[in-house]
Amino acid sequence: MSLVHVLYENSAWLPPLARALDARGLPWVAHFAAEGAFEVEADPAPGVWLNRMSPSAHTRGHAGGIHYVREWLGVLEERGSPVINGAHAFALEVSKVRQHAALRAAGILTPRTIAVIGRDRLLEASRSFEAPFLTKHNQGGKGLGVQLFRSHDAFDAWVKSDTELPMDGVTLLQQYIEPPSGAITRVEIVDGRFLFAMRSATDGGFELCPADSCQVGDAFCPTSGSSRFAVEDIGADDPLVTAYLRFCEAHRIDVAGIEYVTGADGRRYTYDINMNTNYNSQVEREAGVDGMGAIAELCARRLGLAANEVEGFGAA
């Protein structure tokens, strides 16, 4: 029997997807992917595999899950299993450096960024920026490591302190684009279709996970309530949205939340791609969209495609 196989590591983010799959009568099974074992030479279980591994897994004690899922996805694809947000998309998910390079190559404007390995190198690299500027973790998720420095003295003091370096050792220094609106925009895409755009207020910080579970106690997500999020009035015909759709197609990204900030110069700078995307229920109601429902429907379509492929192969 073909199933939807959900690879996950954060149980708090699973219920909305579970409800959407159940509502559509889809047979599914969850695979806790923070650790485990799989037979490399065995044929994978039949069905569609949905990758929901998060780049912030290490903050929940699941650092090994990143490597585990990376290898698992590779085996699944080599064995011909259909995967949603597969190995190539996942490589972008866990590396903002690769995201930045890919966006630039696609002609999408991004803030100036330097990747730095080594604490001492941070001081030298920062001198090529005028303050203010940002730091970020290369393997991030939920705004990990995002800090704003308005002076080099403040940054120097931070570097010389015992601050923890990123999980993969790569710190990003990035041009700070200050939004006059006090908000950033996140564009949600599923299976090559624009769902909606969401405005997120930044006055409470840069940890902007929209998931409902993040609003009620997750230490790495905002706690000031859903009022931080609202529908942004842009549509599928917006030039930047169409560029995102082309980008996702080119990089085999099935599900994404892509974030940009509009600077004082009026230009829109894209700075992050979230592929383990979550949705805010208040914004969904406002937009008249069911985000996890769209993902469940993508799973259903892929199950149908997989069944047709198997049927056609057998008939041959």
BELCORDA-V347985 format. One record per backbone hydrogen bond with DSSP energy under -0.5 kcal/mol. CO is the residue of the C=O (numbers start at 0). NH is the residue of the N-H. Records with the same first field share a line. If there is no record, write none. Layout:
CO: NH, NH
//
This chain:
2: 4, 47
3: 5, 28
4: 6, 49
5: 7, 30
6: 51
7: 32
8: 10
9: 12
10: 13, 14
13: 16, 17
14: 18
15: 19
16: 20
17: 21
18: 22
19: 23
20: 23, 25
21: 24
26: 3
28: 5
29: 31
30: 7, 32
37: 39
38: 41
45: 2
46: 81
47: 4, 49
48: 50, 83
49: 6, 51
51: 8
53: 56
55: 58
56: 59, 61
57: 60
61: 64, 65
62: 65, 66
63: 67
64: 68
65: 69
66: 70
67: 71
68: 72
69: 73
70: 74
71: 75
72: 76
73: 77
74: 78
75: 80
76: 79
81: 48
82: 84
83: 50
85: 89
86: 90
87: 91
88: 92
89: 93
91: 94
94: 98
95: 99
96: 100
97: 101
98: 102
99: 103
100: 104
101: 105
102: 107
103: 106
108: 269
111: 174
113: 172
115: 170
117: 121
118: 121, 122
119: 123
120: 124
121: 125
122: 126
123: 126
124: 127
125: 128
131: 175
132: 148
133: 173
134: 146
135: 171
137: 95, 139
140: 143
142: 145
143: 136
144: 146
146: 134
147: 149
148: 131, 132
150: 154
151: 155
152: 156
153: 157
154: 158
155: 159
156: 160
157: 160, 162
165: 168
168: 117, 170
169: 137
170: 115
171: 135
172: 113
173: 133
174: 176
175: 177
176: 178
177: 179
178: 181
181: 201
183: 199
184: 259
185: 187, 197
186: 257
187: 194, 195
188: 255
189: 192
192: 189
195: 187
196: 231
197: 185
198: 229
199: 183
201: 204
205: 207
206: 221
210: 213, 214
211: 214
212: 215, 217
213: 216
217: 220
224: 227
225: 228
227: 200
229: 198
231: 196, 233
234: 237
237: 241
238: 242
239: 243
240: 244
241: 245
242: 246
243: 247
244: 248
245: 249
246: 250
247: 252
248: 251
251: 253
253: 190
255: 188
256: 273
257: 186
258: 270, 271
259: 184
260: 262, 268
262: 265
266: 262, 268
267: 269
268: 260
271: 258
272: 274
273: 256
274: 276
278: 211, 280
279: 283
280: 284
281: 285
282: 286
283: 287, 288
288: 290
289: 293
290: 294
291: 295
292: 296
293: 297
294: 298
295: 299
296: 300
297: 301
298: 302
299: 303
300: 304
301: 305
302: 306
303: 307
304: 308
305: 309
306: 310
307: 311
308: 312
309: 313
310: 314
311: 315
//
